């Protein structure tokens, strides 16, 4: 079943006081474009997350937001860079002497200066990776389910439109069978009007009819149009992404329809061609949202 490129998936889970939350949004895009926002402490896993998402979602503009909270005190290591702190203190004392101000330097103020006070995690990187990817996969599954449901609705609409095109095509096929007979009657009448009482050259008449029949025959175009519709319907049940294939087929359907319109010398057929092109344009808009 086809899948829409529009959807949203969210998942969160706690592992031993470590809380992960993943949100994934996707919209239409010609290719795959994945953007990830995540805490610096997890940034080393960005490519792993991208790889996991791209293995399951082939097309779409995908925005990922990851939040992480580690409440495990035993997992943290606090370090003070005393060498940098001493340099700060010495420089601040010099500044105080030069400017004639008091050098009441509080240790808490020194700790706030860059690179003095650091909290490092003693986390197991492999464990963090496994936990994060588990939550990412849950969010992907929720996103995929929403995209499938949306795709189901799109497929139902597309099938209705394709069936409408089938009906119009059958009508065109029936209308086209009478074009030659109509042309023969009109041509004979015109010739009689011009020649009046002279005898009509049946061989020449037959030749003109053959030429006209060749020019206005739309049998091949109708056959190809029906074949394209059959392929289109089969792709709607495919498991793999088919958005680009459907787009190509709809272009071919439009091409055959244009040819039918230009060849068939009939107002009724022209009207049906316009109806078909309207449905094709509606289908084209819909399939822009299919993965």
C-alpha positions as CSV (number, residue, x, y, z in Angstrom):
1,X,0.0,0.0,0.0
2,X,1.3,3.5,-0.9
3,X,2.4,5.8,1.9
4,X,2.0,9.6,2.2
5,X,5.1,11.7,2.8
6,X,3.3,13.7,5.4
7,X,3.2,12.5,9.0
8,X,4.3,12.8,12.6
9,X,5.7,10.2,15.0
10,X,6.7,10.6,18.7
11,X,8.1,8.2,21.2
12,X,9.7,8.5,24.7
13,X,11.2,6.0,27.1
14,X,13.2,5.9,30.4
15,X,16.1,3.6,30.9
16,X,17.6,3.6,34.4
17,X,16.9,7.3,35.1
18,X,17.9,8.3,31.5
19,X,14.9,9.7,29.6
20,X,14.8,9.9,25.8
21,X,12.2,11.6,23.7
22,X,12.1,11.6,19.9
23,X,9.8,13.5,17.6
24,X,9.8,13.0,13.8
25,X,7.9,15.2,11.3
26,X,7.8,14.6,7.6
27,X,6.5,16.6,4.6
28,X,6.7,16.4,0.8
29,X,10.1,16.5,-0.8
30,X,11.5,15.3,-4.1
31,X,14.3,13.4,-2.4
32,X,15.3,12.4,1.1
33,X,16.3,15.3,3.4
34,X,16.9,14.6,7.1
35,X,17.5,17.3,9.6
36,X,18.3,16.4,13.2
37,X,18.4,18.5,16.4
38,X,19.8,16.8,19.4
39,X,21.8,17.5,22.6
40,X,25.6,17.9,22.2
41,X,26.1,14.9,24.6
42,X,24.4,12.7,21.9
43,X,25.8,14.4,18.8
44,X,28.2,11.6,18.1
45,X,25.2,9.4,17.3
46,X,23.7,11.8,14.6
47,X,24.9,9.7,11.7
48,X,23.6,6.5,13.3
49,X,20.1,8.1,13.7
50,X,20.2,9.3,10.1
51,X,21.1,5.9,8.9
52,X,18.3,4.3,10.8
53,X,15.7,6.7,9.5
54,X,16.9,6.6,5.9
55,X,16.8,2.7,5.9
56,X,13.0,2.9,6.5
57,X,11.9,6.2,5.0
58,X,13.0,6.8,1.4
59,X,11.5,10.2,0.5
60,X,10.4,13.3,2.3
61,X,11.7,16.4,4.2
62,X,12.2,14.9,7.7
63,X,12.8,16.9,10.8
64,X,13.9,15.1,14.0
65,X,14.0,16.5,17.5
66,X,15.7,14.5,20.2
67,X,15.7,15.5,23.9
68,X,17.7,13.7,26.5
69,X,17.8,13.9,30.3
70,X,20.2,11.9,32.5
71,X,19.1,11.9,36.1
72,X,21.5,9.2,37.1
73,X,24.0,10.9,39.6
74,X,26.3,7.9,39.6
75,X,26.7,8.4,35.9
76,X,28.2,11.8,36.2
77,X,31.8,12.9,36.9
78,X,32.5,16.5,38.1
79,X,35.9,17.9,37.2
80,X,37.5,21.3,38.0
81,X,40.3,22.4,35.7
82,X,42.5,23.9,38.5
83,X,45.2,25.1,36.1
84,X,42.8,27.2,34.1
85,X,41.2,28.4,37.3
86,X,44.6,29.6,38.6
87,X,45.3,31.5,35.4
88,X,41.9,33.3,35.7
89,X,42.6,34.2,39.4
90,X,46.1,35.6,38.6
91,X,44.8,37.7,35.7
92,X,41.9,39.0,37.8
93,X,44.2,40.0,40.6
94,X,46.5,41.8,38.2
95,X,43.4,43.6,36.8
96,X,42.3,44.6,40.3
97,X,45.8,46.0,41.2
98,X,46.0,48.0,37.9
99,X,42.6,49.5,38.4
100,X,42.8,50.0,42.1
101,X,39.7,47.9,42.9
102,X,39.1,45.2,45.5
103,X,40.0,41.6,44.4
104,X,37.2,39.8,46.2
105,X,37.3,36.7,44.0
106,X,34.6,34.2,44.9
107,X,35.3,30.6,44.0
108,X,31.7,30.2,42.7
109,X,32.3,33.0,40.3
110,X,35.5,31.4,39.0
111,X,33.7,28.1,38.5
112,X,31.3,29.8,36.0
113,X,34.2,30.9,33.7
114,X,34.7,28.9,30.5
115,X,36.4,25.5,30.8
116,X,36.8,25.7,34.6
117,X,33.9,23.6,35.8
118,X,32.9,20.5,33.8
119,X,30.4,17.7,34.3
120,X,31.3,14.7,32.3
121,X,29.2,11.6,31.8
122,X,30.7,8.2,32.5
123,X,28.1,6.7,30.2
124,X,28.6,3.6,28.2
125,X,28.4,4.9,24.6
126,X,27.2,1.6,23.2
127,X,24.4,1.4,25.7
128,X,23.3,4.9,25.0
129,X,23.3,4.1,21.3
130,X,21.1,1.1,21.7
131,X,18.7,2.9,24.0
132,X,18.4,5.9,21.7
133,X,17.9,3.9,18.5
134,X,15.2,1.8,20.2
135,X,13.3,5.0,20.9
136,X,14.0,6.3,17.4
137,X,12.6,3.2,15.9
138,X,9.4,3.5,17.9
139,X,9.0,7.0,16.6
140,X,9.7,5.9,13.1
141,X,7.0,3.1,13.4
142,X,4.5,5.7,14.7
143,X,5.4,8.0,11.8
144,X,5.1,5.2,9.3
145,X,1.7,4.1,10.6
146,X,0.4,7.7,10.1
147,X,1.9,7.9,6.6
148,X,0.2,4.5,5.8
149,X,-3.2,5.7,7.0
150,X,-2.8,8.9,4.9
151,X,-1.6,6.9,2.0
152,X,-4.7,4.7,2.2
153,X,-6.9,7.7,1.8
154,X,-4.9,9.0,-1.1
155,X,-5.1,5.5,-2.8
156,X,-8.9,5.4,-2.5
157,X,-9.2,8.9,-4.1
158,X,-6.7,7.9,-6.9
159,X,-8.6,4.7,-7.7
160,X,-11.9,6.7,-8.0
161,X,-10.2,9.1,-10.4
162,X,-8.6,6.3,-12.5
163,X,-12.0,4.6,-12.8
164,X,-13.4,7.9,-14.0
165,X,-10.7,8.0,-16.7
166,X,-11.5,4.4,-17.6
167,X,-15.1,5.3,-18.2
168,X,-14.2,8.3,-20.3
169,X,-11.7,6.3,-22.3
170,X,-14.3,3.6,-23.1
171,X,-16.7,6.3,-24.2
172,X,-14.0,7.8,-26.5
173,X,-13.3,4.3,-27.9
174,X,-17.0,3.9,-28.7
175,X,-17.3,7.4,-30.2
176,X,-14.2,6.8,-32.4
177,X,-15.7,3.8,-34.1
178,X,-18.3,5.9,-35.8
179,X,-15.9,8.6,-37.0
180,X,-15.0,6.9,-40.3
181,X,-18.6,6.2,-41.2
182,X,-19.5,9.8,-40.5
183,X,-16.5,11.0,-42.6
184,X,-17.6,8.8,-45.6
185,X,-21.1,10.1,-45.5
186,X,-19.9,13.8,-45.3
187,X,-17.3,13.2,-48.0
188,X,-19.7,11.6,-50.4
189,X,-22.2,14.4,-49.9
190,X,-19.6,17.0,-50.5
191,X,-18.3,15.4,-53.6
192,X,-21.9,15.0,-55.0
193,X,-22.4,18.7,-54.3
194,X,-19.3,19.6,-56.2
195,X,-19.6,17.1,-59.1
196,X,-23.4,17.4,-59.3
197,X,-24.5,14.7,-61.8
198,X,-21.0,13.3,-62.5
199,X,-20.1,9.8,-61.3
200,X,-18.0,9.5,-58.1
201,X,-14.7,7.8,-58.4
202,X,-15.1,5.0,-55.8
203,X,-11.3,4.2,-55.9
204,X,-10.4,7.8,-55.1
205,X,-13.0,7.9,-52.4
206,X,-11.7,4.8,-50.8
207,X,-8.2,6.2,-50.9
208,X,-9.3,9.4,-49.1
209,X,-11.1,7.3,-46.5
210,X,-8.0,5.3,-45.8
211,X,-5.8,8.4,-45.4
212,X,-8.4,9.9,-43.1
213,X,-8.7,6.7,-41.1
214,X,-5.0,6.6,-40.7
215,X,-4.8,10.2,-39.5
216,X,-7.6,10.0,-37.0
217,X,-7.2,6.5,-35.7
218,X,-6.7,6.6,-31.9
219,X,-6.8,2.8,-31.3
220,X,-3.1,2.6,-30.3
221,X,-3.3,5.6,-28.0
222,X,-6.4,4.2,-26.3
223,X,-4.7,0.8,-25.8
224,X,-1.6,2.4,-24.3
225,X,-3.7,4.6,-22.1
226,X,-5.5,1.6,-20.7
227,X,-2.2,-0.2,-20.2
228,X,-0.8,2.8,-18.2
229,X,-3.9,2.8,-16.0
230,X,-3.4,-0.9,-15.3
231,X,0.2,-0.3,-14.3
232,X,-0.9,2.6,-12.1
233,X,-3.4,0.5,-10.2
234,X,-0.8,-2.3,-9.6
235,X,1.6,0.2,-8.2
236,X,-0.9,1.4,-5.6
237,X,-0.6,-2.0,-4.0
238,X,3.2,-2.1,-4.0
239,X,5.1,-2.2,-0.7
240,X,8.1,-0.2,-1.9
241,X,8.0,3.6,-2.5
242,X,6.4,4.2,-5.9
243,X,5.8,8.0,-6.0
244,X,8.4,8.6,-8.7
245,X,7.0,5.7,-10.8
246,X,3.5,7.0,-10.5
247,X,4.6,10.4,-11.5
248,X,6.2,9.0,-14.7
249,X,3.1,7.0,-15.6
250,X,0.8,10.0,-15.1
251,X,3.0,11.9,-17.6
252,X,2.6,9.1,-20.1
253,X,-1.1,9.1,-19.6
254,X,-1.2,12.8,-20.2
255,X,0.8,12.4,-23.4
256,X,-1.5,9.7,-24.8
257,X,-4.6,11.8,-23.9
258,X,-3.1,14.9,-25.7
259,X,-2.5,12.7,-28.8
260,X,-6.1,11.4,-28.7
261,X,-7.3,15.0,-28.5
262,X,-5.2,16.2,-31.5
263,X,-6.1,13.2,-33.7
264,X,-9.8,12.7,-33.1
265,X,-11.8,15.1,-35.2
266,X,-14.9,15.1,-32.9
267,X,-16.3,17.6,-30.5
268,X,-17.6,14.9,-28.2
269,X,-14.2,13.2,-28.0
270,X,-12.6,16.6,-27.4
271,X,-14.9,17.2,-24.4
272,X,-14.1,13.8,-23.0
273,X,-10.4,14.4,-23.4
274,X,-10.8,17.6,-21.4
275,X,-12.5,15.7,-18.6
276,X,-9.7,13.1,-18.6
277,X,-7.0,15.8,-18.5
278,X,-8.8,17.4,-15.5
279,X,-8.7,14.1,-13.6
280,X,-5.0,13.5,-14.6
281,X,-4.1,17.0,-13.2
282,X,-5.9,16.1,-10.0
283,X,-4.0,12.8,-9.8
284,X,-0.7,14.6,-10.5
285,X,-1.3,16.9,-7.5
286,X,-2.1,14.0,-5.2
287,X,0.9,11.8,-6.1
288,X,3.3,14.7,-5.2
289,X,2.6,13.6,-1.6
290,X,3.3,9.9,-2.2
291,X,6.6,8.4,-1.0
